[in-house]
């Protein structure tokens, strides 16, 4: 007989999160039909989507970054576009352009692939600055400006971008201002030996392949909008708000960091914690939720000092130290 968790058994939700939790569980099960491992990656992608954020997925080639993003987009009943970023990509290639119509003797706007709901951008760091600037407006303001006219992007509008942290030839470093527009940077690691054995067995039995026609839609756009509204209503105690501010404030004073996080990072931790709590069936956040999302929220927003970078320290080490230094509210 197992002992019940006293916390889980004593609280009663103010919000009904049953449908949300069920949908997320079904979504994970559907994705697991084609994907071995990477449960944490899938959970963070779903968390980011519910928190209305854009996601940067970083990892070496071959760890299923693009495939996972395509799988998640497949289970959401929404428009999908994939854009392969290259050094010669022009802003009009993603936003669209005005084309002259000789019949009407006027220019007509032809929408680009950015006019969709879930946008998968492969190798985002390969496009030049002017193309990144066009994407910047789309991500921040959910709109496109062409020839002085503004075109609104339909909701939901989610950018899932991938990049390779190792290869630097033919790439452009993303500016800090653009990185700040991503809610999470999710690091994708190699699978474990056990998971890699399962991958090979799945390929051998043809259970694992790139054919996604048998993947079922789990979440409609209307449900996603309702779930996002529910996430906004998740309770946050004042002491936890102070805890979030302390974490972010410490990045600005930390001697190991050249650049600390902005208030947008505080908002990101708050919204990410709410979404994670909702996925786990709670209508309130806990310090554990905050600690868990702090890594993906801060890792791309802080910059190490040159001295610490030369010593081989990475941002995750510094973030871990910050989390351990600050007393957890109870």
N, C-alpha and C positions, 0 to 999 in steps of 0.2 A: 504494500500500500504506500503510495507516494504522498508526501506531505504537501498540502496546498501552500502556494506562495501567499503570505498574509497580505501583501500589497494588492495582488491581483484579485483576491477573494473578498476584499472589504470595500472596494470602491464601486460606485455605480455611475455609469456614464450619463452625462447630461445630454449628450448628442447620440443619436443612433448611427453608429459607424459600422453596423453589421454588413450592409450591402457593400460598402467601400472595402472592408477587409476581405469579404468573399470574392469580390472582383479582382483584387490584387492577387489573392491566392490562386485563382483560376488563371490569371495572366501569367504568373510564374510557372504554373504547371504546363501551360500551352507552349511557352518559350522553351521549357525543359525538354520538349519533344525533339528539338533539334540542337540543343546546346547542352554540353556537358560542363558542369561546374559553373564558375562565374556568377554564382548566386548573389554575391555582394554587389557586383556590377549591375545586375538587373535591378536589385532593390534600390540602389542609388539612382539609377535612371528613372525608375517609377517615382521615387521620392522627389527628384528634381522636377519632373513633369507636374506632379500634384502641387508643388510649391511655385509653379509658373515661372520656372527658370530655364535658361539655356545651359547646355552641358558640354564640357570639353573632355573627351575621352583620350587618354594618352597611353601608349604602349608600343612595344616593338612589333614589327610585322608578324602576322600569323597567330595572334592571340584572340582573334574573333571580335575585334572592336567594331568593324563595319557590319559584320554578320549579326552581332547582338543588336546593334541599332536598327537594322532592317527588320529583325524579328519583332522587336518591341513596337515598331511603327506598324507592322502587319496586324497586330492584335488590337490596334486602335482604329476605329472606323472613321478615318480622316484622310485628307489628301496627303500624298507623299511625293517628295521630290528628292532626287540624289544629284548633287553637284560635285564633280571632280575638280578640285582646284589645281590649276597649273600656272606656271610663271607668265604665260601669255594671256591669261583670262582677263577680260575687260569687264568693267562694271555693268555694261549693258547686257553681257552674257548671263548675268544672274537676275538683274532687275527688270530687263526688258528695254524696248526702244520704240521711238515713234517712227512709223513707216508712212510714206506718202502714198495716198490712194488716188490714182488718176481719175477714177470715176467720180469721186466726190470733191476732187481738187483740194483735199485737206489731209492733215497728218492724223493717223490713228495709232493709238498706243497698243503695242503687242506685249502682253505680260510675259515676264521671264519665269524661270523655275522657282524663284523665291516666293511666288504667289501660290502657296500651298499651306498645309498645316504643320506637317512634320518634315523638316528639312534636314537631310543627311549631307553634311559637307565633309568629303573625304580629303585628308591632308590639307587642312585649312591653312597651314603655314607656308604653302607653296605659292599663294597668290600675292601679287605686288600690293603696295600701299593703297593705291587708288581704288582697287577692288575691295580691299579690306574696309576702306572708308565707306563704300556703298553698303557693305554688309553691316557695318557699325550702326548706321541709321535704322536699318531693318530690325536689328536686335534690340536696340534701345527704345525706339519710338513706335515699333510695329507699323511702319509706313515706308513708302518709297516716294521720293520726289524726282520727277522727270519733267524737264522743260518748264519748271516753275509750278507744275501741278502736283498735288499730293494724292497718293493712292493708299488707302488703308489696307492693311493685311488682315485677312480673316482670322478669327480666333477658333481654336487655339493656334498659336504660332510658336513652334518649338524648334530650336536649332540644336542638332546633335552633331558636334564636330569632332573629327579624329585628327590626331597628329602623332608622328613618330619622334620620340625624344632623342634618338641617337643620330639619325641621318640629318646633316646640316647642309649638304650640297644642294643648291637650287631651292633653298627655303628662305623665308623671311621671318625674322623674329616678331611675334605678335606684340604690339605696344601694350604697355600696362593698362592704358585706358580701355582697350578692347578686352583684355583678359578680365578686367573688373566686371564686364557685362555678363560673364559666365557665372552662374550660381555655383556650380561644382566643377572642379577638375578631378576626374576619376582616373586613378592610376590602375592599369590592368597588368597584372603580373602573369608569369608563366603558370600553367596548370601544374598540380601536383603529379607525382608519378602515377598514383592510382587513377586520377582523372584522365591522364594521357592514355593509360591502358584502355579505359572505357571509350575514349575517343576513337582509338584504333579499332576496337571491337565493333563500335557502331558503324564505322566506315566499311569494315569488312562485311557486316551483315546488311549494309545499305540502309540502316535506320537513320544514320546521320548523313545528310546531303544538303545541297544548296536549293533544293526544290521546296518552296514555301507555299505551294498551292493548297496543301492540306492543313495549313495553320488557320485556325478559326478566329474571327473577330470576337473580342471579349468586351471591349469598352466602346460605347458610342460617344460622339462629341457632346451630346446633351448630358450624359452621365458624368463625363469628365468635368464639365462646367459645374455641375452640382457638387461633385466631390471637392473641387477647388474651393467652392464657397464654404463647404463644411470645414475644410482645413483652416480657413481663416478664423473660424469660431473656436478653435482649440484654445483652452485656457492656459495662461502663463502667469505664474505668481511673480510679484514684484522682485523677490530675492533672486529669481532666475533671470530676470531682465538685467539686474545688476551684475550677475555672474557673466552673462554674455558681454556686457560692456567692459568688464574687467579683463576678459580674455583678449578682446580686440585692442583695448587701451595698452595692454602689455606689449603688443607687437610694435607700438609706436615708440616705446621707451626702451625696448630691448637692445642691448649693445651689439648683439649678433646680427641685427637686421638694419639694412640701409634704408629700406622702405617698409613702413607698417601698413596695416589694413585701414580702409576708409569706413565711414558709417554704413556704406552699402554692404560691407562684410557683416556688420552687426545684424542688419536686416536679413541677410542671407542665412545666418545661423538661426535666427528666430523662425523664419519661414520654413527652413529645412527641418528644424526640430519639430515644428507643428505637423508637417507632412509625415515625418517618420513616426511620430506618436499615433497619428491617425491610422497609418498602415498597420500598426501593432495593436489597434483596437482601443486606444485610450483617447479621451478628450482633454487631456492635459499633458504637458511635457515634463520630462524629468531631467536631472543633470546628466544622466547617461545619454539621452537623446542629443543634448547639446554637445557633449564631448565627442560623440560619434560623427556629427556633421561638421565639427570644427575643422577637421583635417581637409576634407574636400573643398570647404569654403575658403580656407585661408591659404592653402598650399600654392596657389597661383597668384595670390595678391600680395605676398610679402617677398622682399628681395634681400638676399644675404649680403653682408658686407664682403668686399673683395678678399679680406684676410680669412674670413671663415670659409668662403668658397674655395680658396686655395688649400685649406686644410682638409678638404673633402667632406665638410659638413653639408647636409642638405636641409631643406626647409622643414621636412617632416620631423627631423631631430629637434629643431628649435621649437616647433609647435608642441611637440610632446613635452618638452621642458616647461613651456608656458602652462600647459594644462596641469602638469604635476605640481607646479609652484602655487597655483591659486587654490584656495580652500573651497571645497565643494559645499554648496549650501544644502542644508537638510531641513 
